Amino acid sequence: MAPVELPESVTRLLWDTDASAVTWEAHRESVIGRVLAHGDWDALRWLRTTAGDDALRSWIVATRGRRLSRRQIRFWQLLLDLPEDEVEAWLALPERQVWDDRCA
């Protein structure tokens, strides 16, 4: 299977690293997080096509939406049909409140 090439809409999100050294195969989890949190429409469309909604749902559940804002979590909750009780629990975590209060 040929390696998955990261499009420019994704590599420009990797401003703090050598984007040429990042591969989908080796850095999938990081790429998913970066695109979900900061990606534009093109990057998100590429991510959904490449990873699939099941993988995105799994990533969000595994990380409890840790890199995402409240608004982003709510968006993905609706789009990916995430369980409302789980999302509410993540948003109520004390460590999350510190960040959310800071950004309010």
C-alpha positions as CSV (number, residue, x, y, z in Angstrom):
1,M,0.0,0.0,0.0
2,A,1.3,3.4,-1.0
3,P,2.0,5.9,1.8
4,V,-0.7,8.5,2.3
5,E,0.4,12.0,1.3
6,L,-0.5,14.9,3.5
7,P,-2.1,17.7,1.5
8,E,-1.0,21.3,1.9
9,S,-4.1,22.1,3.9
10,V,-2.8,19.7,6.5
11,T,1.0,20.4,6.3
12,R,0.4,24.1,6.9
13,L,-1.1,23.2,10.3
14,L,2.3,21.6,11.3
15,W,3.9,25.0,11.7
16,D,5.8,24.0,14.8
17,T,7.5,20.9,13.3
18,D,9.3,19.8,10.2
19,A,6.2,18.9,8.1
20,S,8.3,16.9,5.6
21,A,9.2,14.5,8.5
22,V,5.5,13.9,9.4
23,T,3.8,10.9,7.8
24,W,0.2,9.7,8.2
25,E,1.4,6.2,9.0
26,A,3.7,7.3,11.8
27,H,1.9,10.3,13.2
28,R,-1.7,9.6,12.6
29,E,-2.9,10.5,16.1
30,S,-1.1,13.8,16.1
31,V,-2.4,14.7,12.6
32,I,-6.0,13.8,13.6
33,G,-5.7,16.1,16.7
34,R,-4.2,19.0,14.8
35,V,-6.7,18.9,12.0
36,L,-9.7,18.5,14.3
37,A,-8.6,21.5,16.4
38,H,-7.2,23.8,13.7
39,G,-8.1,22.5,10.2
40,D,-10.0,24.4,7.6
41,W,-12.7,22.9,5.5
42,D,-10.3,21.3,3.0
43,A,-8.2,19.7,5.8
44,L,-11.3,18.4,7.6
45,R,-12.7,17.0,4.4
46,W,-9.4,15.2,3.7
47,L,-9.3,13.9,7.2
48,R,-12.8,12.5,7.1
49,T,-12.1,10.8,3.8
50,T,-8.7,9.4,4.9
51,A,-9.4,8.3,8.4
52,G,-13.2,7.9,8.4
53,D,-15.7,9.0,10.9
54,D,-15.3,5.9,13.1
55,A,-11.6,6.7,13.6
56,L,-12.3,10.3,14.4
57,R,-15.0,9.2,16.9
58,S,-12.5,6.8,18.5
59,W,-9.9,9.5,18.7
60,I,-12.2,12.0,20.4
61,V,-13.5,9.4,22.8
62,A,-10.0,8.2,23.7
63,T,-8.7,11.7,24.3
64,R,-12.0,12.9,25.8
65,G,-11.8,15.9,23.4
66,R,-8.7,17.1,25.2
67,R,-7.3,19.3,22.3
68,L,-10.6,20.7,21.3
69,S,-12.5,23.7,22.4
70,R,-16.0,23.4,23.9
71,R,-17.5,24.6,20.6
72,Q,-15.4,22.1,18.6
73,I,-16.5,19.2,20.9
74,R,-20.1,20.2,20.5
75,F,-19.7,20.3,16.7
76,W,-18.1,16.9,16.6
77,Q,-20.7,15.6,19.1
78,L,-23.4,16.4,16.6
79,L,-21.6,15.4,13.5
80,L,-20.3,12.1,14.8
81,D,-23.2,11.2,17.1
82,L,-21.1,11.2,20.3
83,P,-23.0,10.2,23.4
84,E,-24.2,13.3,25.2
85,D,-23.6,12.0,28.7
86,E,-19.9,11.3,27.9
87,V,-19.4,14.7,26.3
88,E,-21.0,16.4,29.4
89,A,-18.7,14.4,31.6
90,W,-15.6,15.5,29.6
91,L,-16.7,19.1,29.7
92,A,-17.2,19.0,33.5
93,L,-13.7,17.7,34.2
94,P,-11.9,20.0,36.6
95,E,-8.7,20.1,34.5
96,R,-10.9,21.2,31.5
97,Q,-12.5,24.0,33.5
98,V,-9.2,25.7,34.1
99,W,-8.6,25.9,30.3
100,D,-12.2,26.8,29.4
101,D,-12.4,29.6,32.1
102,R,-9.1,31.0,30.8
103,C,-10.4,31.1,27.2
104,A,-13.9,32.5,28.0
